Amino acid sequence: MKGFIKITDCSNVEHNINVDFIYSITNILPRTEKDKLISVIHLSHKGENKVFSDIRTYEVSSNLLKRLEVYK
């Protein structure tokens, strides 16, 4: 286990996520100018391609990736 990062989801709930479970990060583009960009963190067990959970956050994916670089 490498470590954990804290993520605040779109409902303002904090999650401590094991970085080893992060499978990928994708974006949901805003439909209107008033909407915000949403980053979706897909969680999977190491070595598996099946996603077991998604967490949606307003944090920009580039910021998430910068925070994950610490654990490489």
Z-matrix of the N, CA and C atoms (Angstrom, degrees):
N
C 1 1.453
C 2 1.527 1 108.33
N 3 1.315 2 115.05 1 120.50
C 4 1.454 3 119.76 2 -176.49
C 5 1.509 4 113.38 3 -82.03
N 6 1.330 5 117.58 4 -43.88
C 7 1.445 6 119.59 5 -176.87
C 8 1.508 7 111.80 6 167.96
N 9 1.311 8 114.13 7 -176.54
C 10 1.449 9 121.66 8 -177.43
C 11 1.519 10 109.58 9 -130.27
N 12 1.325 11 116.50 10 148.69
C 13 1.453 12 121.22 11 170.48
C 14 1.527 13 107.78 12 -123.95
N 15 1.316 14 115.46 13 151.27
C 16 1.463 15 121.44 14 179.69
C 17 1.526 16 108.45 15 -96.16
N 18 1.330 17 115.62 16 128.30
C 19 1.452 18 122.79 17 178.88
C 20 1.518 19 108.27 18 -123.18
N 21 1.321 20 116.88 19 135.54
C 22 1.461 21 121.84 20 173.01
C 23 1.520 22 107.25 21 -104.47
N 24 1.345 23 115.89 22 119.41
C 25 1.459 24 119.09 23 -176.60
C 26 1.525 25 111.33 24 -79.25
N 27 1.320 26 116.43 25 -179.90
C 28 1.463 27 122.19 26 -176.51
C 29 1.525 28 112.76 27 -65.07
N 30 1.322 29 117.58 28 -19.15
C 31 1.466 30 121.66 29 177.34
C 32 1.525 31 112.01 30 -93.87
N 33 1.325 32 116.12 31 10.53
C 34 1.465 33 124.02 32 179.02
C 35 1.537 34 112.82 33 66.92
N 36 1.326 35 116.64 34 30.94
C 37 1.465 36 122.74 35 175.82
C 38 1.533 37 107.49 36 -102.33
N 39 1.338 38 116.19 37 132.40
C 40 1.466 39 120.40 38 -179.99
C 41 1.523 40 110.82 39 -86.74
N 42 1.342 41 115.37 40 140.47
C 43 1.460 42 122.63 41 177.19
C 44 1.526 43 108.20 42 -128.66
N 45 1.314 44 117.59 43 136.80
C 46 1.459 45 122.19 44 169.92
C 47 1.520 46 106.34 45 -98.83
N 48 1.329 47 116.18 46 112.52
C 49 1.458 48 121.33 47 -173.71
C 50 1.522 49 110.00 48 -107.62
N 51 1.317 50 115.26 49 129.80
C 52 1.456 51 121.42 50 172.81
C 53 1.525 52 107.41 51 -68.05
N 54 1.337 53 117.92 52 121.97
C 55 1.465 54 121.16 53 -176.13
C 56 1.527 55 112.07 54 -62.71
N 57 1.327 56 118.41 55 -23.60
C 58 1.462 57 121.02 56 178.05
C 59 1.524 58 112.11 57 -68.64
N 60 1.334 59 118.24 58 -18.63
C 61 1.464 60 121.89 59 -179.33
C 62 1.526 61 112.92 60 -88.69
N 63 1.335 62 118.23 61 -10.64
C 64 1.464 63 120.09 62 -177.61
C 65 1.523 64 109.15 63 -75.58
N 66 1.330 65 114.32 64 114.54
C 67 1.464 66 121.71 65 -177.38
C 68 1.528 67 110.54 66 -90.07
N 69 1.328 68 116.58 67 -46.55
C 70 1.458 69 121.16 68 178.21
C 71 1.521 70 109.99 69 -162.26
N 72 1.331 71 114.45 70 167.65
C 73 1.464 72 121.41 71 176.88
C 74 1.519 73 106.77 72 -131.27
N 75 1.327 74 116.23 73 126.76
C 76 1.456 75 121.39 74 177.00
C 77 1.523 76 108.94 75 -124.96
N 78 1.328 77 115.80 76 170.83
C 79 1.462 78 120.88 77 -179.12
C 80 1.520 79 111.05 78 -120.51
N 81 1.315 80 115.30 79 145.52
C 82 1.459 81 121.84 80 169.86
C 83 1.521 82 105.58 81 -109.13
N 84 1.317 83 115.74 82 116.16
C 85 1.455 84 119.65 83 -176.95
C 86 1.527 85 110.56 84 -73.90
N 87 1.329 86 117.02 85 147.01
C 88 1.459 87 120.13 86 179.31
C 89 1.527 88 111.37 87 -65.88
N 90 1.333 89 116.17 88 142.48
C 91 1.468 90 120.73 89 178.54
C 92 1.525 91 111.02 90 -80.92
N 93 1.330 92 116.58 91 -33.10
C 94 1.464 93 120.99 92 179.42
C 95 1.527 94 108.14 93 -129.58
N 96 1.295 95 115.78 94 171.75
C 97 1.468 96 120.28 95 179.20
C 98 1.522 97 112.17 96 -66.96
N 99 1.331 98 117.89 97 -24.51
C 100 1.461 99 121.93 98 -179.93
C 101 1.529 100 112.03 99 -78.38
N 102 1.332 101 116.89 100 -24.23
C 103 1.465 102 120.99 101 -179.47
C 104 1.518 103 110.63 102 -75.35
N 105 1.309 104 115.16 103 154.82
C 106 1.466 105 121.45 104 178.36
C 107 1.528 106 109.57 105 -101.33
N 108 1.312 107 115.47 106 155.14
C 109 1.454 108 121.40 107 172.14
C 110 1.522 109 108.62 108 -68.33
N 111 1.311 110 117.15 109 136.42
C 112 1.460 111 121.51 110 179.12
C 113 1.524 112 108.48 111 -116.09
N 114 1.314 113 116.07 112 129.98
C 115 1.466 114 121.86 113 172.99
C 116 1.525 115 107.74 114 -97.11
N 117 1.327 116 115.79 115 135.38
C 118 1.460 117 121.09 116 179.36
C 119 1.523 118 108.06 117 -112.75
N 120 1.325 119 116.19 118 121.56
C 121 1.458 120 122.18 119 178.42
C 122 1.525 121 106.93 120 -98.12
N 123 1.327 122 116.02 121 117.67
C 124 1.457 123 121.77 122 -179.41
C 125 1.524 124 108.36 123 -95.70
N 126 1.330 125 116.78 124 127.30
C 127 1.459 126 122.26 125 -177.26
C 128 1.517 127 110.70 126 -107.45
N 129 1.321 128 115.84 127 136.85
C 130 1.457 129 122.50 128 -179.83
C 131 1.521 130 108.62 129 -148.00
N 132 1.328 131 116.10 130 151.55
C 133 1.463 132 119.57 131 174.76
C 134 1.523 133 108.76 132 -70.81
N 135 1.297 134 116.96 133 145.65
C 136 1.463 135 122.69 134 -176.50
C 137 1.527 136 110.45 135 -55.30
N 138 1.317 137 116.38 136 130.97
C 139 1.458 138 121.59 137 177.94
C 140 1.518 139 114.29 138 85.52
N 141 1.324 140 117.90 139 -1.57
C 142 1.462 141 121.27 140 179.49
C 143 1.524 142 109.49 141 -112.97
N 144 1.330 143 116.19 142 149.09
C 145 1.456 144 121.08 143 177.77
C 146 1.526 145 112.28 144 -97.91
N 147 1.323 146 117.52 145 -1.63
C 148 1.459 147 121.88 146 -178.41
C 149 1.532 148 109.74 147 -88.49
N 150 1.320 149 115.98 148 121.28
C 151 1.462 150 121.69 149 179.72
C 152 1.524 151 108.71 150 -80.58
N 153 1.342 152 117.19 151 129.46
C 154 1.457 153 120.13 152 180.00
C 155 1.525 154 112.66 153 -101.24
N 156 1.337 155 118.09 154 -13.64
C 157 1.461 156 120.01 155 179.89
C 158 1.527 157 109.66 156 -163.79
N 159 1.319 158 115.03 157 154.67
C 160 1.464 159 122.46 158 174.25
C 161 1.520 160 108.22 159 -127.62
N 162 1.320 161 115.84 160 143.32
C 163 1.457 162 121.15 161 173.91
C 164 1.521 163 107.20 162 -125.08
N 165 1.312 164 115.96 163 126.73
C 166 1.464 165 121.71 164 179.67
C 167 1.526 166 108.82 165 -101.47
N 168 1.329 167 114.79 166 133.16
C 169 1.457 168 120.66 167 -177.68
C 170 1.525 169 109.47 168 -140.66
N 171 1.328 170 115.52 169 155.99
C 172 1.459 171 120.36 170 175.65
C 173 1.529 172 111.78 171 -86.50
N 174 1.321 173 117.34 172 -3.43
C 175 1.473 174 120.65 173 178.13
C 176 1.529 175 108.90 174 -68.52
N 177 1.300 176 116.08 175 134.26
C 178 1.460 177 121.69 176 -178.28
C 179 1.533 178 109.79 177 -65.92
N 180 1.331 179 115.96 178 138.76
C 181 1.469 180 120.26 179 -175.64
C 182 1.534 181 112.35 180 -60.45
N 183 1.330 182 118.52 181 -33.11
C 184 1.467 183 120.03 182 178.79
C 185 1.530 184 110.82 183 -63.82
N 186 1.332 185 117.61 184 -35.71
C 187 1.472 186 121.03 185 176.54
C 188 1.525 187 110.66 186 -68.11
N 189 1.326 188 116.59 187 -40.10
C 190 1.464 189 120.31 188 177.22
C 191 1.522 190 110.69 189 -60.94
N 192 1.332 191 116.28 190 -44.93
C 193 1.462 192 120.29 191 -178.76
C 194 1.531 193 111.39 192 -64.34
N 195 1.323 194 117.32 193 -37.17
C 196 1.475 195 120.60 194 177.36
C 197 1.530 196 110.43 195 -62.83
N 198 1.332 197 115.99 196 -40.97
C 199 1.474 198 119.44 197 179.37
C 200 1.523 199 110.96 198 -68.37
N 201 1.323 200 117.46 199 -31.04
C 202 1.464 201 120.37 200 -179.84
C 203 1.527 202 112.65 201 -75.88
N 204 1.328 203 118.09 202 -24.69
C 205 1.464 204 121.91 203 -179.12
C 206 1.528 205 111.65 204 -58.82
N 207 1.300 206 118.06 205 -26.92
C 208 1.467 207 123.08 206 179.79
C 209 1.528 208 109.92 207 -61.28
N 210 1.322 209 117.54 208 -29.73
C 211 1.471 210 121.98 209 -172.98
C 212 1.526 211 113.39 210 -96.79
N 213 1.326 212 118.53 211 6.87
C 214 1.475 213 120.37 212 178.38
C 215 1.494 214 111.92 213 -72.02
